[in-house]
Amino acid sequence: MNVCIIILAAGASSRMGAPKQLLLIDGKTLIRRVCETAMDTPCFPIVTVLGANRNIIKPELERMPITVIDNPQWEKGMSSSIKMGLVGAYMTIKEIEAAIFLTVDMPYVNVELINNMIKKAKSDTNIEIVACKYENQIGIPVLFKRSLFNDLLELTGDEGAKKVVMRNKEKTALIDFPEGKLDLDTIDEYRKFVSNYHSN
C-alpha cells in the first residue's frame, strides 16, 4: 500500500505566543522531529504544509527529502491545509492509496505508531480510516484511504478531518494512543513537557 504522510504545520500558534514549529526538544525543533519520524517510516511522499511564519520555518526543512507546500490561505482554517497537503502529495506521486495526517505538536508520535496504523489499514479491506484514541477522543494521527480523499477535499473553514471520521464510524478502526492526549498548545504545556521529558 502506497501511503503518504501529510504534516499540518501552517498554524500561527496563537495560544503559544511563538511559532510552536520551532520549539526545541533536546536541541531539535518540533517540526524537524516530526519530519524525521515520518522519514523513518516506509511512507512516501512526506508533505509538510506551511503557512504562518513560513519564512522562518522553511529553513528547518532544507536538504530533507520532503515536499514542502505553502498554504497562502492558512488563515481560513484547517481544511485549507488538508487540501493543500493532498494536492502536494498528488503532485509528487499519483499512485497514493492512503494518507496519514500528523501535526507538529504531539511529541509522542513515533514510528511504531505509524507502522501499526498502516498494518491495521492493510488488515481489512472494509477499513477506510484508522484513527487514534485517547481520553475518550478520536483524532490525529489519522489515516484515510483514497476512497475518502474527495470527502476531505470538500471540508471548509476550520473543519478538520474528524468530521469525515465521524461520518464514517462503521469504516473506522481505532488504535489506542494514550499519549495522544498531550499536544503542546501553550507555553506552560511546553515547559511542563520539557521538564518531565528530561526528568524521565
C-alpha positions as CSV (number, residue, x, y, z in Angstrom):
1,M,0.0,0.0,0.0
2,N,1.4,3.4,-1.0
3,V,0.9,5.6,2.0
4,C,1.9,9.3,2.2
5,I,2.3,11.4,5.3
6,I,0.9,14.9,5.4
7,I,2.3,17.1,8.2
8,L,-0.1,20.0,9.0
9,A,2.2,22.9,10.2
10,A,0.6,26.0,8.8
11,G,-1.0,27.4,12.0
12,A,0.1,30.7,13.7
13,S,0.4,29.1,17.2
14,S,-1.6,32.0,18.7
15,R,-2.1,30.3,22.1
16,M,1.6,29.5,22.3
17,G,2.7,33.1,21.6
18,A,5.6,31.9,19.4
19,P,5.8,29.5,16.4
20,K,5.4,26.1,18.0
21,Q,7.0,24.5,15.0
22,L,10.4,25.9,16.1
23,L,10.2,25.0,19.8
24,L,13.1,22.8,20.9
25,I,13.2,19.4,22.5
26,D,16.7,18.1,23.0
27,G,18.0,20.8,20.7
28,K,15.7,19.8,17.8
29,T,12.7,21.7,16.6
30,L,9.3,20.1,16.8
31,I,8.9,20.3,13.0
32,R,12.2,18.6,12.4
33,R,11.3,15.9,14.9
34,V,8.1,15.0,13.2
35,C,9.6,15.1,9.8
36,E,12.4,12.8,10.8
37,T,9.9,10.4,12.4
38,A,8.0,10.4,9.1
39,M,11.2,9.8,7.2
40,D,11.9,6.7,9.3
41,T,8.7,5.1,8.1
42,P,8.1,3.4,4.7
43,C,5.7,6.2,3.7
44,F,6.2,8.3,0.6
45,P,5.9,11.1,-0.1
46,I,6.2,13.2,3.0
47,V,4.4,16.5,2.6
48,T,4.7,19.4,5.0
49,V,2.2,22.2,4.8
50,L,3.4,25.6,5.9
51,G,1.5,28.9,6.3
52,A,2.1,31.4,9.1
53,N,5.7,32.1,9.8
54,R,6.7,30.0,6.7
55,N,9.8,32.2,6.0
56,I,11.4,31.4,9.4
57,I,10.2,27.7,9.5
58,K,11.2,26.7,5.9
59,P,15.0,26.8,6.6
60,E,14.5,24.0,9.1
61,L,13.4,21.7,6.3
62,E,16.2,22.4,3.8
63,R,18.0,19.3,2.5
64,M,15.3,17.0,3.8
65,P,13.7,14.6,1.3
66,I,10.2,16.0,1.7
67,T,7.7,18.1,-0.3
68,V,7.1,21.5,1.2
69,I,3.8,23.2,0.3
70,D,2.9,26.8,1.1
71,N,-0.7,27.4,2.1
72,P,-1.4,31.1,1.4
73,Q,-4.9,30.6,2.8
74,W,-3.9,29.1,6.1
75,E,-6.0,31.7,8.0
76,K,-9.1,30.1,6.5
77,G,-8.6,27.1,8.8
78,M,-7.5,23.5,9.0
79,S,-9.5,22.4,5.9
80,S,-7.3,24.5,3.6
81,S,-4.1,22.8,4.9
82,I,-5.7,19.4,4.5
83,K,-6.5,20.2,0.8
84,M,-3.1,21.6,0.1
85,G,-1.4,18.6,1.7
86,L,-3.4,16.2,-0.6
87,V,-2.6,18.3,-3.6
88,G,1.1,18.3,-2.7
89,A,1.1,14.6,-2.3
90,Y,-0.6,14.0,-5.6
91,M,1.8,16.4,-7.3
92,T,4.7,14.3,-6.0
93,I,3.2,10.8,-6.8
94,K,-0.1,9.9,-8.4
95,E,-0.4,6.4,-7.0
96,I,-1.3,7.2,-3.4
97,E,-3.6,4.7,-1.7
98,A,-3.8,6.3,1.7
99,A,-2.7,9.4,3.6
100,I,-1.7,9.8,7.2
101,F,-2.1,13.3,8.8
102,L,0.2,14.4,11.5
103,T,0.7,17.7,13.4
104,V,3.9,19.0,14.9
105,D,2.6,19.5,18.5
106,M,2.2,15.8,19.5
107,P,5.7,14.9,20.7
108,Y,4.9,11.2,21.5
109,V,4.0,10.3,17.9
110,N,6.6,7.7,16.8
111,V,7.5,5.3,14.0
112,E,5.9,2.3,15.7
113,L,2.5,4.0,16.0
114,I,2.6,5.0,12.3
115,N,3.6,1.5,11.2
116,N,0.8,0.0,13.4
117,M,-1.7,2.3,11.7
118,I,-0.6,1.1,8.3
119,K,-0.7,-2.5,9.4
120,K,-4.3,-2.1,10.7
121,A,-5.4,-0.4,7.4
122,K,-4.0,-3.3,5.4
123,S,-5.6,-5.9,7.6
124,D,-9.2,-5.4,6.4
125,T,-10.4,-4.0,3.1
126,N,-13.5,-2.7,4.9
127,I,-11.4,-0.3,6.9
128,E,-11.2,3.1,5.3
129,I,-10.0,5.1,8.3
130,V,-7.5,4.3,11.1
131,A,-7.7,6.9,13.9
132,C,-6.1,7.2,17.3
133,K,-8.0,7.1,20.5
134,Y,-7.1,8.9,23.7
135,E,-9.1,10.1,26.7
136,N,-12.4,9.3,25.1
137,Q,-11.4,11.3,22.0
138,I,-10.8,10.1,18.5
139,G,-8.3,12.1,16.5
140,I,-4.9,12.6,14.8
141,P,-2.8,10.8,13.8
142,V,-5.3,9.5,11.4
143,L,-5.1,7.5,8.2
144,F,-7.6,7.9,5.3
145,K,-7.7,5.6,2.3
146,R,-8.0,7.1,-1.1
147,S,-11.8,6.4,-1.3
148,L,-12.3,9.3,1.2
149,F,-10.0,11.8,-0.3
150,N,-12.9,13.6,-2.0
151,D,-14.7,13.9,1.4
152,L,-11.5,15.6,2.8
153,L,-11.3,17.9,-0.2
154,E,-14.9,19.0,0.5
155,L,-14.2,20.3,4.0
156,T,-14.5,24.0,4.5
157,G,-13.3,26.6,7.1
158,D,-11.9,25.2,10.3
159,E,-13.4,21.8,9.8
160,G,-10.8,19.2,10.5
161,A,-10.5,15.6,9.3
162,K,-12.5,14.5,12.4
163,K,-15.8,15.4,10.6
164,V,-15.0,12.8,8.0
165,V,-14.2,10.2,10.7
166,M,-17.5,10.9,12.5
167,R,-19.4,10.4,9.2
168,N,-17.7,7.0,8.6
169,K,-17.6,5.4,12.0
170,E,-18.5,2.0,10.6
171,K,-15.4,2.1,8.4
172,T,-13.1,3.3,11.1
173,A,-10.6,1.2,13.1
174,L,-9.1,2.7,16.3
175,I,-5.7,2.4,17.8
176,D,-5.1,3.2,21.5
177,F,-2.6,6.0,21.8
178,P,-3.0,7.3,25.4
179,E,0.0,9.7,24.9
180,G,-2.0,11.5,22.3
181,K,-3.8,13.4,24.9
182,L,-0.8,15.7,25.1
183,D,-0.5,18.4,22.5
184,L,1.6,21.4,23.1
185,D,-0.7,24.4,22.7
186,T,0.5,26.7,25.3
187,I,3.9,27.8,26.7
188,D,3.0,26.2,30.1
189,E,2.3,22.8,28.4
190,Y,5.6,23.0,26.6
191,R,7.6,23.9,29.7
192,K,5.9,21.1,31.7
193,F,6.6,18.6,28.9
194,V,10.3,19.5,28.6
195,S,10.7,19.4,32.4
196,N,9.1,15.9,32.6
197,Y,10.9,14.7,29.5
198,H,14.3,15.5,31.0
199,S,13.4,14.0,34.4
200,N,12.5,10.6,32.9
